[in-house]
Amino acid sequence: MSTKKLLLVLGATGFLGSIVIKKLLAEKYSVRIVTRGEGDWQDNAASKYRKLGIDVIIGDLATPRIMERAVDNAAAIINLAGVLRESKGVSFEFLHVEAIQQLVQMAQAAGIERYVHVSCLGAHIDSQSTCYETKWAGEDIIRQSKFYWTIFRPSFLFGERFPLVEELKPLITCKMFLPFVGSGVNRIQPIFVNDVASCVTQSIYMRDSVSQTYDLTGPKEYPILDLLLSVRKALQIPGDPMNIPSNFLENKLASNAIKLASQALPKNFLNNDIIKLAAENSCGSQDAMLKNFEVRNATVEQYFEKIIDSLRQKPITK
């Protein structure tokens, strides 16, 4: 790719996507996005993006005719689409695997050669987390494709918000104690969302990034339980942690204390895949990132107060 042509960005309205879009527009790229919107061309969000000069397609990734329109005349695809938690109509299997398989087929038929894909650190084939397992399957599809591909595997993203912590708010704000599933000693290495966006945008025309997979991590590791306790303290919620074994749901001999802890959580929270995500390691080396890309390498501490402020305003996830 020698000239800047139309880029199709999927997941453009998400936490990472919104920052990637700003960077692409600042560098004068021509951008197309696909968004569900409200099924109305006058939808406020769609209107906002169109005023920025973005080509907006209202529709769903599950609709073939929408995706055929999306890939038409695009020079490259930047796929940022992904979720930490399933919701009605959006499963891990569909978004992380089936939609990618469909996209690859349509994009290759349309002659698109460049594909930048954002997965997640910790994704592997034998993960207990369905999110991680399907993310790995999506990576595998890209690696076997005919694209000039680049894959990024960031740890959990943070900025003025911290989505993982938001998802775990029911645990953090539990009265009397902090119930936690798993050992709590696993470590994560959160990365500044703007740094991930910078790596993505810098890679588009970087020949050396083709057929490369990059782990993206922040400068500091945190035991997950220590991080959650720090957030709990900042929110001025007293109480010590209480471990809930990961096999609690199958353990008929669980203690009364563990049963009490589980009852303090929102209904079905223990069945939520986010628990399994939070119980796995998400760490890696910064070497390849720092060698190949310019980043700020910001720390969680630099944004901690803003994260806490946003958390106070965020309703508990049901």
VEXROKOL-957320 format. One record per residue: residue in three letters; x, y, z of N, C-alpha, C in turn. Coordinates in pm, whole numbers, padded with zeros to 5 digits, always signed. Last residue first. Layout:
N
ALAXYZXYZXYZ...
! end
This chain:
318
LYS-02561-00560+03530-02651-00669+03574-02627-00794+03492THR-02322-00339+03645-02362-00426+03535-02445-00541+03588ILE-02403-00040+03810-02356-00177+03823-02411-00261+03708PRO-02329+00270+03637-02419+00179+03706-02363+00038+03710LYS-02075+00503+03695-02115+00388+03612-02210+00299+03690GLN-01977+00694+03859-02090+00732+03775-02147+00615+03695ARG-01762+00575+03975-01870+00623+04063-01997+00654+03984LEU-01602+00541+03754-01662+00424+03816-01777+00463+03908SER-01507+00793+03704-01596+00732+03605-01669+00612+03664ASP-01346+00825+03933-01459+00916+03908-01558+00854+03810ILE-01157+00623+03889-01245+00615+04005-01366+00705+03986ILE-01033+00725+03660-01098+00593+03656-01197+00580+03771LYS-00926+00958+03760-01032+00968+03659-01106+00836+03646GLU-00735+00849+03935-00842+00934+03988-00957+00946+03889PHE-00565+00704+03753-00642+00636+03857-00759+00721+03909TYR-00390+00773+03562-00532+00793+03531-00624+00742+03641GLN-00142+00711+03660-00160+00843+03600-00308+00875+03574GLU-00168+00442+03731-00162+00544+03836-00187+00684+03781VAL-00144+00307+03490-00276+00316+03552-00278+00427+03656THR+00083+00487+03270+00051+00390+03374-00091+00410+03426ALA+00187+00511+02923+00125+00564+03044+00091+00452+03142ASN+00333+00507+02683+00363+00412+02790+00310+00462+02924ARG+00315+00643+02447+00337+00721+02568+00376+00633+02686VAL+00492+00516+02157+00381+00515+02253+00416+00603+02373GLU+00583+00411+01845+00595+00523+01938+00472+00526+02027PHE+00709+00079+01772+00604+00182+01772+00634+00292+01874ASN+00918-00107+01788+00855-00081+01657+00756+00036+01655LYS+01012-00128+02049+01107-00126+01938+01044-00075+01809LEU+00787-00144+02207+00873-00027+02222+00975-00016+02108MET+00686-00396+02117+00607-00273+02105+00698-00150+02108ALA+00888-00575+02185+00852-00557+02044+00774-00428+02023ASP+00897-00541+02477+01011-00519+02389+00972-00490+02244GLN+00719-00593+02674+00699-00468+02599+00801-00452+02487SER+00586-00920+02736+00700-00829+02719+00659-00705+02640GLY+00291-00971+02944+00384-01002+02836+00494-00899+02829CYS-00025-01086+03079+00104-01015+03088+00192-01053+02970SER-00263-01193+03214-00263-01113+03092-00140-01022+03096ASN-00394-01491+03363-00286-01393+03345-00303-01318+03214GLU-00735-01519+03484-00622-01563+03404-00516-01453+03395ALA-00958-01424+03609-00882-01524+03683-00759-01574+03605ALA-01097-01262+03440-01024-01197+03548-00937-01294+03626LEU-01222-01453+03278-01123-01361+03222-01033-01306+03332LYS-01402-01563+03458-01293-01647+03406-01183-01561+03343ILE-01570-01343+03494-01503-01403+03609-01383-01486+03563ILE-01678-01305+03246-01583-01205+03293-01507-01256+03415ASP-01875-01491+03203-01740-01523+03154-01636-01425+03204ASN-02096-01556+03470-02048-01460+03371-01904-01493+03332ASN-02187-01700+03674-02185-01768+03545-02127-01680+03434LEU-02192-01522+03880-02091-01628+03885-02084-01708+03756PHE-02416-01368+03821-02283-01311+03799-02174-01418+03798ASN-02678-01450+03862-02607-01507+03746-02465-01452+03728LYS-02756-01161+04046-02800-01290+03994-02723-01326+03868PRO-02483-01003+04217-02600-00998+04129-02631-01136+04072LEU-02375-01138+04538-02351-01094+04402-02480-01087+04322ALA-02436-01253+04774-02423-01108+04774-02403-01051+04634GLN-02422-01520+04739-02556-01461+04742-02551-01309+04738SER-02151-01566+04768-02211-01579+04635-02348-01515+04629ALA-02122-01532+05043-02053-01443+04950-02117-01447+04812LEU-02272-01747+05137-02314-01611+05168-02251-01512+05071LYS-02114-01958+05046-02251-01945+04996-02305-01804+05020ILE-01889-01909+05198-01879-01897+05052-02019-01883+04991ALA-01993-01958+05452-01938-01826+05421-01930-01804+05271ASN-02064-02224+05440-02170-02125+05453-02120-01986+05417SER-01865-02399+05188-01894-02350+05322-02007-02248+05321ALA-01959-02658+04960-01909-02524+04985-01953-02475+05123LEU-02026-02904+04866-01980-02897+05005-01925-02758+05040LYS-02082-02901+04601-02197-02910+04691-02157-02897+04839ASN-01949-02740+04345-01908-02789+04477-02024-02786+04576GLU-02006-02617+04114-02015-02762+04112-01986-02823+04250LEU-01966-02351+04175-02099-02390+04125-02117-02542+04124PHE-01692-02339+04247-01798-02324+04347-01933-02379+04300ASN-01452-02355+04122-01546-02466+04099-01666-02459+04194SER-01308-02142+04214-01359-02134+04077-01458-02245+04045PRO-01393-02039+04548-01327-02132+04455-01391-02128+04317ILE-01371-01721+04656-01473-01817+04616-01407-01911+04517ASN-01220-01538+04918-01202-01621+04800-01320-01716+04780MET-01269-01215+05012-01309-01353+05043-01301-01434+04915PRO-01098-00923+05140-01138-01013+05031-01181-01149+05084ASP-01256-00704+05387-01146-00782+05333-01193-00870+05216GLY-01384-00370+05421-01402-00514+05409-01286-00583+05341PRO-01523-00055+05295-01444-00138+05385-01466-00288+05358ILE-01487+00173+05044-01570+00059+05081-01486-00033+05169GLN-01385+00398+04909-01413+00402+05053-01512+00294+05096LEU-01285+00389+04663-01430+00411+04670-01478+00413+04815ALA-01028+00319+04726-01051+00453+04672-01200+00490+04675LYS-01072+00052+04798-01027+00149+04898-01055+00291+04853ARG-01138-00054+04546-01235-00060+04657-01201+00042+04766VAL-00897-00019+04414-01017+00051+04366-01121+00057+04477SER-00739-00190+04565-00703-00048+04555-00823+00035+04510LEU-00863-00433+04514-00864-00380+04651-00828-00232+04652LEU-00801-00463+04245-00941-00446+04285-00953-00391+04427LEU-00521-00495+04263-00578-00384+04187-00722-00357+04230ASP-00500-00729+04412-00445-00604+04465-00505-00484+04395LEU-00615-00911+04230-00681-00884+04357-00631-00755+04420ILE-00429-00914+04017-00564-00865+03996-00635-00831+04127PRO-00111-00779+04047-00197-00891+04085-00341-00842+04082TYR+00014-00599+03772-00064-00590+03895-00128-00726+03925GLU+00298-00454+03603+00209-00567+03630+00137-00547+03764LYS+00365-00180+03383+00358-00233+03519+00259-00349+03529PRO+00353-00064+03132+00484-00076+03195+00483-00146+03331GLY+00124-00261+02924+00168-00142+02993+00299-00167+03066THR+00147-00433+02607+00129-00428+02751+00175-00295+02806LEU+00084-00628+02336+00084-00488+02379+00053-00483+02529ASP+00240-00847+02114+00181-00831+02246+00192-00684+02284TYR+00190-00884+01770+00253-00804+01875+00172-00811+02005THR+00273-01067+01492+00180-01061+01604+00251-00991+01719GLN+00311-01018+01138+00363-01010+01274+00250-01005+01376SER+00253-00986+00871+00270-01122+00922+00333-01126+01061VAL+00392-00662+00869+00316-00765+00798+00355-00904+00848SER+00555-00472+00973+00454-00527+01063+00373-00640+00999ASP+00716-00370+00778+00777-00465+00871+00676-00528+00967ARG+00553-00182+00650+00581-00311+00585+00634-00415+00683MET+00310+00012+00759+00440-00035+00805+00467-00174+00748TYR+00066+00125+00726+00156+00131+00612+00298+00086+00649ILE-00047+00053+00981-00123+00036+00856-00032+00033+00733SER+00078+00103+01223+00107-00023+01153+00052-00029+01012GLN-00016+00334+01336+00121+00335+01283+00148+00212+01196THR-00267+00252+01426-00259+00349+01316-00119+00352+01255VAL-00194+00065+01632-00281+00027+01520-00262+00122+01403CYS-00042+00223+01807+00019+00107+01740-00062+00066+01618SER-00239+00406+01890-00120+00452+01817-00053+00338+01742ALA-00416+00240+02026-00462+00311+01906-00344+00360+01823VAL-00249+00170+02239-00294+00066+02146-00341+00131+02016ASP-00226+00422+02356-00106+00355+02306-00143+00244+02208ASN-00483+00476+02438-00428+00558+02330-00300+00497+02273VAL-00513+00294+02649-00590+00273+02526-00534+00355+02410PHE-00247+00156+02822-00318+00281+02791-00385+00268+02655ILE-00283-00169+02958-00217-00078+02865-00308+00040+02833PRO-00217-00386+03239-00306-00299+03161-00227-00200+03075GLN-00143-00673+03303-00051-00564+03268-00125-00464+03180ILE-00214-00900+03572-00249-00834+03446-00157-00715+03427ARG-00182-01217+03733-00136-01080+03710-00183-01029+03574ASN-00323-01411+04000-00288-01393+03860-00262-01245+03833VAL-00418-01422+04254-00275-01394+04240-00232-01380+04094GLY-00679-01498+04274-00652-01356+04287-00505-01320+04272SER-00787-01755+04252-00683-01730+04351-00660-01581+04376GLY-01152-01752+04216-01016-01786+04176-00917-01746+04284VAL-01358-01477+04274-01351-01613+04223-01211-01641+04171PHE-01418-01287+04560-01339-01301+04439-01329-01448+04400PRO-01581-01038+04746-01582-01176+04699-01504-01187+04569LEU-01495-00835+04986-01473-00840+04841-01471-00985+04798PHE-01744-00745+05234-01622-00811+05189-01614-00804+05037MET-01942-00543+05296-01879-00625+05401-01750-00692+05356LYS-02092-00526+04971-02080-00480+05109-02012-00587+05196CYS-01939-00490+04656-02012-00580+04746-01988-00538+04891THR-01792-00349+04475-01884-00273+04560-01969-00360+04652ILE-01645-00544+04338-01576-00438+04410-01667-00369+04511LEU-01841-00701+04210-01752-00758+04310-01696-00649+04400PRO-01964-00517+04036-02045-00590+04135-01962-00657+04243LYS-01737-00433+03879-01791-00346+03983-01883-00419+04081LEU-01629-00561+03666-01614-00626+03796-01669-00541+03912GLU-01668-00385+03459-01739-00513+03454-01736-00584+03590GLU-01492-00185+03539-01637-00157+03532-01717-00286+03533VAL-01252-00316+03505-01293-00281+03640-01443-00247+03644LEU-01254-00331+03223-01251-00453+03304-01300-00424+03445PRO-01256-00049+03145-01370-00139+03120-01370-00267+03203PHE-01185+00228+03279-01116+00099+03284-01225-00008+03269ARG-01135+00568+03164-01218+00457+03212-01134+00330+03212GLU-00936+00709+03071-01014+00776+03174-01121+00683+03228GLY-00800+00402+03030-00780+00542+02995-00845+00622+03106PHE-00708+00066+02948-00755+00168+03040-00728+00305+02981LEU-00743-00276+02851-00727-00135+02818-00776-00046+02931PHE-00557-00571+02910-00678-00493+02935-00651-00344+02917SER-00318-00628+02643-00375-00661+02773-00498-00572+02793PRO-00343-00683+02286-00326-00598+02403-00381-00662+02531ARG-00219-00798+02025-00276-00868+02140-00256-00783+02265PHE-00259-00754+01677-00221-00696+01806-00294-00769+01917ILE-00146-00863+01365-00233-00891+01480-00174-00826+01604THR-00162-00804+01022-00092-00773+01146-00191-00797+01260TRP-00136-00937+00684-00202-00914+00812-00105-00872+00922TYR-00209-00938+00385-00092-00885+00452-00142-00843+00591PHE-00420-01235+00346-00395-01093+00367-00248-01064+00400LYS-00499-01491+00327-00405-01446+00225-00372-01298+00238SER-00514-01664+00649-00570-01592+00535-00459-01551+00439GLN-00419-01770+00877-00429-01860+00764-00484-01793+00638ARG-00441-01559+01055-00307-01610+01022-00309-01701+00900ILE-00720-01537+01076-00642-01432+01010-00505-01483+00968ILE-00784-01770+01217-00843-01747+01086-00761-01644+01008ASP-00649-01723+01455-00606-01833+01369-00660-01819+01227GLU-00796-01517+01571-00657-01493+01529-00613-01599+01428GLY-01031-01661+01629-01033-01552+01531-00894-01519+01480ALA-00937-01831+01826-00987-01889+01702-00993-01783+01592TRP-00881-01643+02026-00772-01721+01966-00816-01781+01832LYS-01140-01561+02085-01045-01463+02033-00927-01534+01965THR-01242-01794+02191-01291-01750+02061-01202-01643+02000GLU-01095-01802+02432-01090-01915+02339-01135-01872+02199TYR-01166-01563+02561-01028-01586+02520-01018-01697+02415CYS-01446-01615+02597-01398-01495+02529-01257-01517+02476THR-01450-01842+02750-01500-01850+02612-01455-01730+02532SER-01191-01944+02957-01277-01833+02918-01320-01848+02773GLN-01009-02138+02976-01137-02166+03039-01239-02058+03006SER-00808-02201+02682-00856-02113+02789-00989-02161+02845ASP-00677-02328+02479-00722-02409+02591-00777-02326+02707ILE-00597-02136+02295-00692-02238+02253-00749-02317+02370HIS-00597-01796+02418-00531-01920+02377-00635-02031+02363ALA-00543-01468+02517-00623-01556+02432-00541-01679+02396GLY-00359-01310+02634-00419-01413+02718-00506-01508+02639LEU-00447-01013+02471-00343-01090+02537-00408-01189+02634CYS-00665-01011+02189-00637-00976+02328-00531-01069+02386SER-00681-00846+01877-00730-00957+01959-00711-00920+02105VAL-00720-00662+01597-00694-00648+01741-00761-00763+01815HIS-00570-00654+01279-00665-00720+01368-00625-00702+01513VAL-00559-00537+00958-00504-00515+01092-00610-00562+01192TYR-00494-00620+00633-00587-00647+00743-00512-00630+00875ARG-00485-00576+00281-00431-00539+00413-00535-00558+00522GLU-00624-00645+00046-00499-00713+00078-00451-00690+00221ILE-00927-00707-00123-00859-00636-00015-00735-00715+00029GLY-01084-00832-00315-00948-00792-00351-00874-00712-00245ALA-01322-00941-00259-01325-00801-00305-01186-00749-00338ALA-01251-01184-00159-01322-01183-00287-01323-01042-00347GLN-01147-01097+00082-01057-01155-00016-01121-01159-00154ALA-01386-01008+00202-01277-00913+00178-01180-00968+00073MET-01540-01242+00226-01589-01129+00145-01476-01034+00108GLN-01374-01399+00394-01418-01448+00264-01460-01333+00172VAL-01348-01233+00619-01230-01274+00543-01269-01319+00403LEU-01614-01219+00709-01545-01099+00664-01424-01134+00577GLN-01665-01481+00789-01744-01420+00682-01672-01300+00623GLN-01476-01499+00997-01471-01592+00885-01547-01536+00765ILE-01570-01296+01166-01437-01284+01105-01425-01376+00983ALA-01814-01399+01246-01812-01273+01171-01678-01253+01102GLU-01727-01633+01384-01811-01642+01265-01806-01515+01181VAL-01548-01512+01593-01513-01621+01501-01595-01614+01372HIS-01635-01300+01747-01492-01326+01744-01451-01433+01643LEU-01917-01294+01716-01836-01174+01692-01689-01205+01672PHE-02002-01568+01766-02034-01495+01644-01935-01383+01617GLU-01885-01636+02013-01864-01721+01896-01894-01646+01767PHE-01986-01441+02186-01843-01448+02159-01817-01524+02029SER-02291-01289+02061-02219-01394+02132-02070-01385+02099VAL-02546-01085+02067-02403-01076+02037-02328-01178+02122GLY-02810-01119+02149-02785-01104+02006-02638-01095+01968LYS-02748-00988+02458-02852-01042+02372-02820-01014+02225SER-02396-01032+02520-02525-00967+02541-02625-01026+02445GLU-02088-01120+02681-02192-01144+02582-02319-01067+02619ARG-01807-00918+02741-01924-00985+02797-02029-01002+02687LEU-01612-00797+02608-01571-00869+02728-01685-00953+02783VAL-01589-00801+02248-01661-00771+02371-01600-00852+02487GLY-01493-00647+01935-01479-00749+02038-01554-00706+02163ALA-01338-00499+01657-01462-00548+01718-01434-00660+01818LEU-01145-00394+01508-01133-00370+01651-01249-00431+01728ASN-00991-00426+01214-01096-00491+01292-01067-00479+01442ILE-00947-00259+00935-00899-00253+01073-01010-00309+01160ILE-00866-00327+00602-00962-00347+00710-00888-00335+00843ALA-00817-00149+00292-00769-00221+00410-00879-00229+00513ALA-00950-00042+00080-00812-00084+00058-00760-00168+00174ALA-01280-00088-00047-01191-00061+00066-01052-00114+00035ASN-01464-00153-00242-01371-00045-00271-01282-00008-00152ASP-01667-00314-00013-01658-00264-00151-01566-00142-00160VAL-01710-00381+00246-01579-00413+00190-01559-00356+00050ALA-01976-00291+00287-01867-00241+00370-01730-00264+00305ARG-02137-00436+00114-02125-00290+00095-02002-00237+00168GLU-02104-00681+00240-02062-00666+00100-02045-00519+00066MET-02221-00630+00485-02077-00650+00480-02023-00642+00337ILE-02487-00610+00405-02423-00497+00472-02271-00510+00462ARG-02538-00863+00305-02544-00749+00212-02479-00624+00273PRO-02510-01027+00541-02415-01034+00429-02419-00912+00337THR-02528-00940+00870-02605-00926+00745-02510-00923+00625ALA-02381-00928+01096-02438-01058+01062-02512-01056+00929LEU-02314-00671+01146-02210-00755+01088-02264-00891+01044ASP-02576-00445+01049-02523-00544+01141-02418-00631+01072GLY-02601-00089+00991-02638-00228+00973-02564-00317+01071ILE-02512+00188+00812-02595+00144+00924-02636+00000+00899ILE-02208+00317+00733-02306+00216+00690-02381+00169+00813VAL-02057+00621+00665-02124+00540+00767-02224+00445+00702ASP-01764+00772+00604-01868+00698+00532-01931+00599+00630ILE-01690+01080+00762-01681+00934+00763-01795+00874+00683GLY-01694+01348+00806-01648+01303+00676-01634+01152+00665LEU-01812+01432+01030-01666+01426+01034-01606+01377+00903LYS-02074+01394+00976-02026+01533+00976-01875+01540+00982ARG-02090+01121+01020-02097+01170+00882-02046+01315+00873TYR-02087+01111+01298-01974+01056+01223-01974+01107+01080LYS-02334+01232+01356-02209+01288+01409-02089+01239+01328SER-02513+01056+01236-02503+01194+01187-02372+01258+01232ALA-02483+00835+01400-02446+00826+01258-02425+00965+01199ALA-02586+00942+01638-02448+00895+01631-02399+00890+01486ASN-02855+01007+01564-02762+01109+01609-02616+01067+01596ASP-03008+00890+01263-02963+00860+01399-02851+00957+01439GLN-03090+00909+01008-03086+01034+01083-03044+01012+01228TRP-03106+00654+00917-02996+00735+00867-02984+00868+00939ASP-03171+00401+01141-03224+00526+01086-03107+00611+01041GLY-03100+00201+01305-03167+00163+01181-03222+00283+01107GLU-02957+00313+01496-03096+00283+01533-03175+00239+01411GLY-02637+00163+01488-02720+00282+01495-02857+00248+01550ARG-02451-00030+01416-02591-00068+01426-02682+00054+01422THR-02204+00056+01175-02260+00070+01308-02407+00029+01307VAL-01903+00061+01011-02032-00005+01016-02083+00006+01158ILE-01714+00316+00838-01746+00234+00954-01881+00168+00935ARG-01437+00440+00657-01573+00387+00652-01596+00304+00778VAL-01221+00713+00581-01266+00609+00674-01411+00570+00647SER-00919+00831+00468-01060+00816+00430-01112+00694+00504TYR-00691+01014+00675-00735+00891+00610-00881+00903+00571LYS-00568+01229+00807-00633+01249+00676-00665+01120+00602GLU-00486+01210+01060-00385+01181+00959-00444+01180+00818ALA-00719+01254+01194-00613+01353+01210-00504+01334+01106LEU-00852+01018+01132-00899+01143+01074-00793+01252+01083LEU-00703+00842+01290-00708+00824+01145-00753+00952+01076LYS-00753+00937+01548-00618+00938+01497-00616+00925+01344LYS-01028+00895+01569-00974+01031+01583-00834+01040+01524ILE-01036+00611+01545-01100+00697+01445-01044+00839+01449VAL-00908+00535+01782-00847+00502+01652-00904+00592+01543ILE-01102+00619+01962-00971+00686+01963-00897+00658+01832SER-01314+00451+01906-01337+00595+01899-01205+00671+01895GLY-01204+00192+01954-01237+00238+01820-01253+00388+01807LEU-01183+00154+02231-01063+00170+02149-01095+00235+02016PHE-01463+00159+02289-01364+00228+02374-01236+00256+02297GLY-01647+00176+01973-01612+00124+02105-01506+00207+02175THR-01702+00238+01714-01771+00317+01816-01737+00274+01958ALA-01568+00059+01549-01525+00199+01551-01588+00281+01663GLY-01584-00200+01476-01568-00172+01619-01531-00027+01642LEU-01396-00164+01178-01503-00233+01250-01477-00219+01399VAL-01321+00036+00911-01293+00017+01053-01415-00047+01119LEU-01170+00048+00605-01291+00000+00672-01255-00031+00816LEU-01024+00312+00433-01006+00213+00539-01142+00177+00598LEU-00919+00416+00116-01031+00396+00207-01004+00282+00305LYS-00569+00513+00115-00697+00488+00051-00802+00459+00157LYS-00264+00654+00071-00371+00641+00169-00505+00629+00098THR-00029+00449-00108-00105+00572-00090-00219+00547+00007SER+00085+00200-00105+00174+00316-00117+00103+00448-00100MET+00085-00119+00000+00000+00000+00000+00089+00124+00000
! end
